[in-house]
Structures are given as C-alpha cells and as structure tokens.
C-alpha cells in the first residue's frame, strides 16, 4: 500500500503527500524499492534516506521526495529517452529475440555514453541527456530500454570485492533463465589489462559482461541483502559460449586453428575464453608474457600471409577474473 501511494505521488510530482506507512525503515525501504523498479522516475532524488514527518496521533506520515529537475528539463530528458528507444529499435534486426535485444542495448549504452561522474550520473538522465554516468545511470538506462523492448530486467545494487565503493548492475531474463548484465565495466578501460585498451583506433565492444558466467561474476560482485533477487546459474547465453569461443581445455593447435578461422572470416579481433583457471594461466604465459609470446606470433604470421603484408602490429587485452583474452590486429 505504501509503495502504491509513494509511486503515485512521485509520478504526479507532488511536493508532499501522505503515506499510510510511517516507520523509518519501512519508508526508506519502500522509497528505495520504487526507485529501483522505476528508472523513468529520474526526476526524484536518488538518495538512501528520505524526508518525512510522522504524526504522533496516527499511523501515517507526510513524505517529501525532493526533485532534481525543472519541468522544462524533465520534458527534455524524456524526449532524449524516447529518442534512445527509437534508436535502439532501429538497430534491431527483424525478428530479434530477447538475447539480440539485450546485446543491442548493451552495445548501444557503451557507444552512447562514457563512464564519468557528473551531476546527473545517478539516473538514466545521465546516459540519455548528458551522455555521462556511473554504474547507477548505466543500470537504470539498461532497465528502461530493455523493459521498453519487452525483456524483463531488474536493477541490482551491491558491493565490490576489495573496494569500499558500491556497484549497480542488472539481472535479465532470457528464455527462462536469469543472467547478469553489466554495461558499466565495459566502459571503464582500467578494468582491462593490456595495451589494446589504450588504442582508440582499435576500439571494440568487450562482451565479457553480457551474460557472464555467474560464479565468475559473483567472485567480484555481491548483491545487497535489502531485496531478494533471482539466482543466476545458466551460461548458455554467454557471448563466448554462443560463438563457440569458450574452451573446456587448452592445447596449442586447437587455439591456433580457432584464431586462424576467425581471421579467415575477416575478424580483426580474436577473442576467446577458458573455463578452467589453469588453462587460462597457461595460455597467458605462452601467448602474452614477455619471452613467451611466440605462439601469438604464429598467428601474426598467418595474418600477414593472409593479407600479403610484411609487418603487422598486434595488441592484447585480458580480463583475468573472467578468464577471457583477446588480440587485435
């Protein structure tokens, strides 16, 4: 009941209204739930605590949300959000399934905005209006776009291992299974090891955080216990699994043949993943570490022969926690 009352009041942009709930913990919890469920309410302050007045003679309170934008700004941001929906829709192939929709939104967010703190970074307004946001903005914008396209999407908050900073991401439902969806980290090059991430001319979308393996993602990110969220267990929609680039074990010939096949198909970026940490570590040692990179040089020689050139530069990128690696030529 309190949720419905609060949602209606905020939707109508009332400066103050009554709630038939009044305890601090309950009101804060309801407020937070409304914000997490409704990214379109970008005009209300995204804060942990709320302003309210409780009356001693009754089980109710007056609630004051606080709003961030003028009516003119709200209209401008809503128009930008509507344009984003139309742009994403135009990018979808005919008959796109939910995975293709999720992948398109993931790519759109990365290409549209940059990870940057700003006055508008906590909501989808930062993404659609100012093209700058932090994780809360990315997760809210993803939720808004995916729900517009009919893909169930949940906004999730939690913590990051080894850091005092929180993080926000999404959980999406694809063909009956839940998957993590995190466009934020892909727009932060410092999360990646390797020289390729510094080269603008080699910019590529890193799909590692689109349906990542749950056990790997959860080693770094833990959802808060404020609200229960669905468990993610599936790996079928992982980018590397779908593209037959996820290896159950490592042997040089199989990986070399895979790289050559990708180059034969016109790829300038060769990417792959391993399920086992020991296999990944061995590839890292043989293909990247100083003095042990003769294996990738074999692939570079194949590339030169393929295109009839005498020299080629190659650059690498690594996400160790997800056991993925890529090379750019």
N, C-alpha and C positions, 0 to 999 in steps of 0.2 A: 504494500500500500504506500509506504513512504517512497519507494522507488518511483512509482507511477506519479505521485504528487510532485516529486522533485523534477522528474523528466518533463512533465507538463509545464512547470514553472520556468524551467530553463529554456524550453522550446519557445515559450512566449516572451522570453527575455524580460521577465518581471524582476524588478529590483529587490523585492522582498515578498515572501509568501509563506503561508502556514504549512507545517508538516505535522502529521499525527504520529510521528516518532520524535523522540527528544533526547535520548541518551547520547552522550558524545560519541561513543564507539559506534553506535548504530548509525547515527547521522553521517559520520565520516565514512563508514563502510558503504552506505548507500550512495553517497556522493562519488566515491571512487569507482563503484560499480557502474554508475551511469556514465562517467567519463570514459571508462574502458570499453563500454558497449557501443558508444555513440561518437565516433570520430567527427561526425558532422556538426557537433556542438563545439566547434573550435573557438567560439567567441567567449566561452566561460573560462575563468582562470583554472589552470591545471595545477592544483596545489594539494598538499597532503591533508591539511586541516581546513575547516570551514568556519564561517561566521554565522552565529545563530544566537537567539535569545530564548531561553527557556522560562516558562511561567510556572510559578510555584503552585498555582491553583488548578492546574490542568496538565494532562499528558500530551502536550504539544509544544511546538516552538515556532518561532519565525526564522526563516532561513534567508540569508543574503548571499547569493552566489558570487557576485563581482564579475564584471565583464571587461574584456580586453580591447574591444574594437568599437568604433563608431558604426552607425547604421550604413554609412557610405562604404566603409572598409569591409563590413560583413558582406555587402552586396558584391563588392569587387572580388573578394575571396571565393564566394560561392560561384561566381561566374568562372573564375580560374579553375575551380574544382570540376565544374560541369565540362569545361573545355578539356580537362585531363581525361574525363570519362570518354569523351568523344574521340580523343587522340588514341587512347588505348584500344577502343573498339575498332578503330580504323586499322590498327596494326594486326588484328586477329585474322588468321586465315578462315575461310568459310568452313563451318562445321567444327570449329576448335573445341576440343574437350577441356575439362577443368584444368588438367596439367598445363596445356598450352596457354590457357588464360593466366594461370599463376606465373608461368615463365615469362609471359609478355609483360605482366605487371612488374615483376622483379627487374627485368631489363629496363623498362620504362623509368622506374624510380631511379635507377643508377645513372641512366643517361640524362635525366631531367634535372636532378639536384646534386648538391655536394654536401658532404658532412662538414657542418660549420655551425658553431654556436652563434646565436643571434637572439633578438627579442622575440622572434616568432618560432623558435626551434622546437617547442614542446607540442606542437599540433600539426595537422596536415596543412595548415596555412603556411607554414614554413616551406613545405615542399612545393605546393601548387602556386603560391603567391610570390614568395621571395626566393624560391629555388635553393634554400639553405635550411638545414635542420639537423638535429641529433636523433638518437635512436627513437625517442618518443614520437617525433614527427614522421620518421620513416614508417614505423609500425602503424601509426594512425592512418597515414595515407594508403598503405597497403590494404588495411582493413576496409577503408572506404571504397577503393577501386575494386577489390575482389568481391565484396558484397554487392556492389553495383553489377558485377558480371555474374552473380549467382553462385559464387564459390564461398562456402562457409568459412569464416575467418575469425579467429579470436585474438585479441590483444593481450599480451602476457608481459608481466613485469617480474624482474628477479635480480639476482646478483651474479657477479662475475668472479670466478676463482682468482685469488691473488690480487684482488683490487677492491678498494672501498667504494668504487662507483657502481651504481646500479645499471641495469640494461633493460631494454624493451624489445620484444620480438613478436612473432605471430605463430599461431598454430592453424593449419588449414586442413580441410577435409577433402581428400581425393579418392574417389572410388571406394568409399567406405573405410579408409584408413586415415589416421592423423599424421601429419608431417610438420616439422619445424620449417619456418620460412623467415629468413633474416637478411633483408636487403642492406642493413646498415653496415655490417662489417665489410661488405664487398666494396663499399665506397670509402674505405679507410686503408690506403696503401700500406700504412705502417703495420697492419696485421699480417702482411705477407713478407716472407723472406725472399730475397733475390733481386738481381739488378733489373729485371724486366719491368717491375712495377714503377720504376722511375722514368720510364721512357714513354712520353706522350704519344709518340708515333706508333708505339706498339700496344696502345690501349686495347684491352679486350675485356669482355664480361667474364668474371670469375663466378662459375655456377656452384661453387662449393657449399654455399649456404642456402641453396634451393633444395629442400628436402634432404638435408644432411643425415648421415647415419645417427640415429638418436643417441646411442651410447657414447659416440664421439662428441656430439654437441653438448651432452649433459656433463661431460668432464670439465667443461668450462663454464656453462651457464646453468643456474638452478632457479626455477620459478619460485616466487614467494609463496607462502602458505596462506595468503589472505583469501584467495578463492581457489577452489579445486579446478584443475584443467585436465583435459583428456590425455591419456598416456600415448606417447608416440613410440611405436615399435617397428613399423614397416620400413623397408628400404627399396621397395620396387620402383618408386618414382625418383630415386636419386639420379642425378644427371649422368654420373659415370656408369651406373648400372644400366640405364636406358640406352646409353651409347656404346655398350659393350667395351668400356674402358676401365672397368674395375677388375683387378686381377686377384685371384684366390691364392696365387703363389708366384714367385719370381723365377724366371730363367731368362737369360740374355736374349736368346733367339726369338722367343715369343714377343718380348717387349720391342726388340728391334723391328720385327716384322710388323707389329702394330704401328710403330712410328712411320715406317715406310708406306704402309697402307693409307695412313692419314695424309701423308704428303702426296701420294698418288691421287688422292681425291681433292687436291687443291688447298689443303689446310695450311695456314701459316702458323698456326698454334697447335701443338700436340700436347694433349693433357691426359693424365691417367691417374688412377687411384689404386691403393692396395688395401686389402682387408686386414693384413697382419702387420704389426709394427716392425717385426724383424725383417720382413721382406722389404718394407719401405726403407728401413735404415740401410739395408744392403744396396739398394738402388741409389740412395743418396750418396753413399760412399763411392760407388763405382762411377756414377754418372755426373756428379757435381763437385765433390770435394777436390781441393787442389791436389794435382798429381794423379788423380784417379778419374779424369774426365774423358778418357779415350773412347768410352762407349758412346757418348753423345757425339763425339767427333765422327764416329762411323756414320751416324745419322746425318750429320752435316755434310759429309762427303757424298752421301746418297742424294741429298738435296741439291748439291752443286751439279752432280751428274744429271739429275732430272731436268734442271733448268739450263744446263750448258754454261755454267759460270765457274770462275776460278776461285772466287772467295765468297764467303758468307759470314755474317755475324749471327750468333745465336745468344739468347738470353733466357734465364730461367726464373721460375717462381715456385715457391713451396709453401704449403700450409701443413706444418708438421702434425698439428693436433687432429687434422682430418686425413692425414696420410695421402695427400694429393700433391702432384707435381706437374709443372707444365714448362714447355720450351717454346720460344718464339723465334722465328727465322726472318 
